[in-house]
């Protein structure tokens, strides 16, 4: 569903997505990390609280130089390649496997042709991603906030991350599927960039409050305090302290700009790689 190639059997589609998803993840991490660092500083580092995106960037550059924008990039670069490859691989394998299933191939009424298998495969893809992603996200956030990560805490904030990633991927795949079936955006490189950037950005905007809670939990170092933290309690507290807009959408501009650009470019790379696999005879 995330490419235009003629489908082979389910395991080949899963393997093709694993290969091309690795390229997607690598591209995604490198392109988006500077803006992601700005977003995280704005969300969870007290000395950046209340600063605009522009002033946050200036302060990072003044205090840490250009390398400050890439602080913590190695874990997400490695992790992004692995968990994004996994999310696409799980989705494509399940989506293809259920092609003619009597229930999962049925369409949901009022959804412009959305099939149950898209939702089901999205939930499985998000869950698989969460398990792999959590250690990398934890170490990334610790690095971005100037802390040293600890091996024993690698799954710190997992419940928040699972809610974020599963919601994110399910919404994302639903949107991509809808765009593919009802528009011509998948037929050009620019269309792919715009379509995937929009789908990823909208999906992230939807789960943004959970992203803030996740980042807050994963930035903490006091173990006794961490145990007391709950995702929706953090969200409620942010609303009480700063209101809905400022409390729940801090860092939204750099975050969504990063999501749009890096996912748009990454999908262009992935689709090109999928075509190369087909040309090499992989799907025969």
URHUQUI-V806091 format. One record per residue. RES is the residue in one letter. OMEGA is omega as a letter, one per 30 degrees, with the letter a starting at -180 (* if undefined). BURIAL is I if it has 16 or more other C-alpha atoms within 10 Angstrom, else O. D_CENTER is the distance of its C-alpha to the mean C-alpha in Angstrom with 1 decimal. Layout:
RES/OMEGA/BURIAL/D_CENTER
RES/OMEGA/BURIAL/D_CENTER
This chain:
X/a/I/17.6
X/l/I/15.1
X/a/I/18.3
X/a/O/21.8
X/l/O/23.7
X/a/O/26.3
X/l/O/25.0
X/l/O/26.6
X/a/O/26.7
X/a/I/23.7
X/l/I/23.7
X/l/I/23.9
X/l/I/21.0
X/l/I/19.0
X/l/I/20.3
X/l/I/19.7
X/l/I/16.0
X/a/I/16.0
X/a/I/17.8
X/l/I/16.1
X/l/I/12.5
X/l/I/13.6
X/l/I/14.5
X/a/I/11.3
X/l/I/9.5
X/l/I/12.6
X/a/I/12.7
X/a/I/9.2
X/a/I/10.1
X/a/I/13.7
X/a/I/13.3
X/a/I/11.0
X/a/I/12.3
X/l/I/15.4
X/l/I/13.9
X/l/I/11.4
X/l/I/14.7
X/a/I/16.5
X/a/I/14.2
X/l/I/14.5
X/a/I/18.2
X/a/I/18.7
X/a/I/17.2
X/l/I/18.9
X/a/O/21.6
X/a/O/24.8
X/l/O/26.4
X/a/I/23.8
X/l/O/23.8
X/l/O/24.9
X/l/O/24.6
X/l/I/23.2
X/a/I/20.5
X/a/O/23.5
X/l/O/25.5
X/l/I/22.6
X/l/I/22.2
X/a/O/26.0
X/l/I/26.3
X/a/I/23.8
X/a/O/25.7
X/a/O/29.0
X/a/O/28.4
X/a/O/26.3
X/a/O/26.7
X/a/O/24.3
X/l/O/23.1
X/l/I/21.9
X/a/I/18.9
X/l/I/17.9
X/l/I/18.8
X/a/I/16.7
X/a/I/15.2
X/l/I/16.5
X/l/I/14.7
X/l/I/11.1
X/l/I/12.6
X/a/O/14.1
X/a/I/11.4
X/l/I/8.7
X/a/I/11.6
X/a/I/12.3
X/l/I/9.5
X/l/I/8.0
X/a/I/11.7
X/a/I/12.2
X/l/I/9.8
X/a/I/11.5
X/l/I/14.8
X/a/I/15.0
X/a/I/14.2
X/l/I/16.7
X/a/I/19.3
X/a/I/19.4
X/l/I/19.4
X/a/I/22.2
X/a/I/24.1
X/a/I/24.4
X/a/O/25.6
X/l/O/29.0
X/a/O/28.6
X/l/O/31.0
X/a/O/28.6
X/l/I/25.0
X/l/I/26.1
X/a/O/27.5
X/l/O/26.2
X/a/O/25.4
X/l/O/27.9
X/a/O/27.1
X/a/O/23.6
X/l/O/24.9
X/l/O/24.8
X/l/I/21.7
X/l/I/22.4
X/a/I/21.9
X/l/I/20.5
X/l/I/17.3
X/a/I/16.7
X/l/I/17.8
X/l/I/15.9
X/l/I/12.6
X/l/I/13.6
X/l/I/14.6
X/l/I/11.5
X/l/I/9.4
X/l/I/12.3
X/l/I/12.6
X/a/I/9.2
X/a/I/10.1
X/a/O/13.4
X/a/I/12.5
X/a/I/9.7
X/l/I/11.9
X/a/I/14.5
X/l/I/12.5
X/l/I/10.7
X/a/I/14.3
X/l/I/16.0
X/a/I/13.8
X/l/I/14.5
X/l/I/18.0
X/a/I/18.5
X/a/I/17.3
X/l/I/19.7
X/l/O/22.5
X/l/O/22.8
X/a/O/23.4
X/a/I/21.2
X/a/O/23.2
X/a/O/22.8
X/a/O/24.1
X/a/O/21.3
X/l/I/18.4
X/l/I/17.3
X/l/I/17.9
X/a/I/15.8
X/a/I/14.7
X/l/O/15.7
X/a/I/13.7
X/l/I/10.5
X/l/I/11.5
X/l/I/12.1
X/a/I/8.8
X/l/I/6.8
X/l/I/9.7
X/a/I/10.2
X/a/I/6.8
X/l/I/7.3
X/l/I/11.0
X/a/I/11.1
X/a/I/9.2
X/l/I/11.6
X/a/I/14.4
X/l/I/14.1
X/l/I/13.9
X/a/I/16.9
X/l/I/18.7
X/a/I/18.5
X/a/I/19.7
X/a/O/22.6
X/l/O/23.8
X/l/O/23.4
X/a/O/24.2
X/a/I/21.1
X/a/I/20.2
X/l/O/23.6
X/l/O/23.2
X/l/I/21.0
X/l/O/20.8
X/l/I/20.1
X/l/I/17.1
X/a/I/15.8
X/a/I/16.4
X/a/I/15.3
X/l/I/11.8
X/l/I/11.4
X/a/I/12.8
X/a/I/11.0
X/a/I/7.5
X/l/I/9.4
X/l/I/11.3
X/a/I/8.8
X/l/I/7.4
X/a/I/11.1
X/a/O/12.1
X/a/I/10.5
X/l/I/11.1
X/l/I/14.2
X/l/I/12.6
X/l/I/10.2
X/l/I/13.6
X/l/I/15.4
X/a/I/13.0
X/l/I/13.5
X/l/I/17.2
X/a/I/17.7
X/l/I/16.2
X/a/I/18.3
X/a/I/21.5
X/a/I/24.2
X/a/O/26.9
X/a/O/26.6
X/l/O/29.0
X/a/O/27.1
X/a/I/23.7
X/a/O/25.3
X/a/O/26.2
X/l/O/22.8
X/a/O/21.4
X/a/I/18.2
X/l/O/20.2
X/l/O/23.0
X/l/I/21.0
X/l/I/19.8
X/a/O/23.5
X/l/O/24.8
X/l/I/22.6
X/l/O/24.1
X/a/O/27.5
X/a/O/27.4
X/a/O/25.8
X/a/O/25.5
X/a/O/22.7
X/a/O/21.6
X/a/O/22.1
X/a/I/21.2
X/a/I/17.9
X/l/I/16.7
X/l/I/17.6
X/a/I/15.6
X/a/I/14.2
X/l/I/15.8
X/a/I/14.5
X/a/I/11.0
X/l/I/10.9
X/l/O/13.1
X/a/I/10.8
X/a/I/7.9
X/a/I/10.8
X/a/I/12.5
X/l/I/10.3
X/l/I/8.7
X/l/I/12.3
X/a/I/13.9
X/l/I/11.8
X/l/I/12.6
X/l/I/16.2
X/a/I/16.4
X/a/I/15.2
X/l/I/17.7
X/l/O/20.4
X/l/I/20.0
X/l/I/20.3
X/l/I/23.5
X/l/O/24.8
X/l/I/24.5
X/a/I/26.5
X/l/O/29.0
X/l/O/29.6
X/a/O/30.5
X/a/O/27.7
X/l/O/27.8
X/*/O/31.6
